Amino acid sequence: MDRRVIKIYITVLLVGIIYSLFASVSYQSNIYTWEEERGVDNWDDKMELAREGETYYYKTTLPQNDLDDKVIVYNTVHMYLQVKIDERTVYELKPSEDSVIKTTGFCWNVVSLNAGDAGKEIVFRVTPAYSDSRPRGSFLYGTYQDVEHNILKNQIFRLILAGMIAIAGIVMLFYGFFVVRRGQVAETILQFAIFATMLGVWSICETQILDLFFPCNMVIVFVSHLMLMIMPIPFVMFLRQMYRNGEHKLWDVCCYLNCVVIVVRVFLQVTGLFDLRETLFLTHICLLVFVVSIVAMTIHEVLKNRLTRQIKVNSIGVMVILLSTVLELAIFRFGNKSTPLGSAGFLVYIVVMAIENVSESRKLMEQARESEIYRKLAFTDELTGLLNRTAFTEDLEGRIIIDEVTQNEIIQPTVIFMCDLNDLKKCNDTYGHDYGDQYIKMAAEVLKKVFVDDDRCYRIGGDEFCAWSPEVKPDKINAKLRFLEKQIQEMSRREFVVKFSMAVGYAVYEEKEDSNLYSTLKRADAMMYEKKQEFKRQRAMEEGKRG
């Protein structure tokens, strides 16, 4: 399920980004400004507000003093704007007539003034792009440089927090890819890292500092929406790995619901039926469903007495986010002052969970290393370093696959080799078991050179060795046998208490002849036994001639 969801939301993300780039190039906002001069007082209290239908009028009288190099900067979010000085239009912001995009995005509108405007009335005519949008008073007066510095000063801390969230996500991505690399632990970390990175990008877009340098840029608008739409999916996938009820269908419902909403919202935007801003409520509904689902899953874990440390830390972190966000909204609602408390809460959560994930991953990786060591000991022959009979039995079972259509067992193409040392008993009885062990190690040395890559080699008894290969073509088998014989001959020329010699037999799995691979093994063993008997007969004949 996880891979299907990942494919869906990556596809939608790519489509959204491509469309955003296309929209940013093709989108034309009619911005007319009477004068291009670049030149802080907050003029919100100086503005008189009037309303006619859906249009808002802000007006005031300009100062009598020298206005050269002075500007009025007004921030709009999804608004059309027309600015007049004594009935003369000096600035206008609206979409082109043939544009399918309704919004003008986020924009810091710069209205330049000059000495001739002193004492005249200036009127800002503001019309929301959407019926549920409302303009806000944010008029700044001064030189352009001073206003720019004022905006940056007020938003820089929020930008730093957003940047730190994105950096934390990127660091976790590198950690997951290059340190943990694979397995469930890596997937969990990568899912969290993707969520954190998207959250950071969304937070950076929401600071509106980028809009100061790239006004009315649709890429910023669309990327902000796309991040908000998509980042809940990796977060839910991260949580389901943490909860023991991660296979519960409710997690699947959350992910698929969000995928459907993403597809619907992007489709409506691409076709021009509704802007992303107009369908934002669908994502809000999804988020509400997610919150309810997570609470339900947490309660379920509590009732089952299965709360882990990670779930506890995550729950505390989520409460910190909620508290900081509520405080930020309350301060803005009652004090009309924007604060970065929400971003700070998210940053604390991201950092705490990142530390928790790294700590948990290191513990699991250490356990995996220990488990791998024990597994290696359980499946490795101590004397030769080859795999043992236990590993051989397990690997033979692994050669059986299930046909996806018929569900029947299918044995993959396999050739089995059986090898047996000649004169091991003579070596042990005459020279001792230490020399016998050396003899066995010599055999392992030969086989390790021959059976490589996809081949597997085992010591399954005292002087018995077995190997198998997926290469069943006669020319491949003959080439391997010739190479094996060459290695045996080279080893036989080495000085040792007995002459190195090995009997070899093989058999290819035949569906009509073998009921399973153990039948193939018996045929290879029979051939090997014949070679061993042939070796004994030849040696008896040689000894008879010498006698």
Buried (B, 14 or more C-beta within 10 A) or exposed (E): EBEEBBEBBEEBBEBBBEBBBBBBEEBEBEBEBBBEBEBBBEBBEBBEEEEEEEBBBBBBEBBEEEBBBBBBBBBBBBBBBBBBBEEEBBBBBBBEEEBBBBBBBBBBBBBBBBEEBBEBBBBBBBBBBBEEBEBEBBBBBBBBEBBBEBBEEEBEBBBBBBBBBBBBBBBBBEBBBEEBEEEEBBBBBBBBBBBBBBBBBBBBBBBBBBBBEBBBBBBBBBBBBBBBBBBBBBBBBBBBBBBBBEEBEBBBEBBBBBBEBBBEBBBBBBEEEBBBBBBBEBBEEBBEBBEEBBEEBBEBBEEEEEBEEBBEBBBEBBEBBEEBBEBBEEBBEEEEEEBBBBBBBBBBBBBBBBEBBBEBBEEBBEEEEEEEEEEEEEBBBEEBEBBBBBBBEEBBEEBEEEEEEEEEEEBEEBBBBBBBBBBBEEBBEEBEEEBBBEBBEBBBBBBBBBBEEEBBBBBBEEBBBBBBBBBBEEEEBEEBBEEBEEBBEEBBEEEBBBEBBBBBBBBBBEEEEBEBBEBBBBBBBEBBBEBBEEBEEEEEEEEEEEE
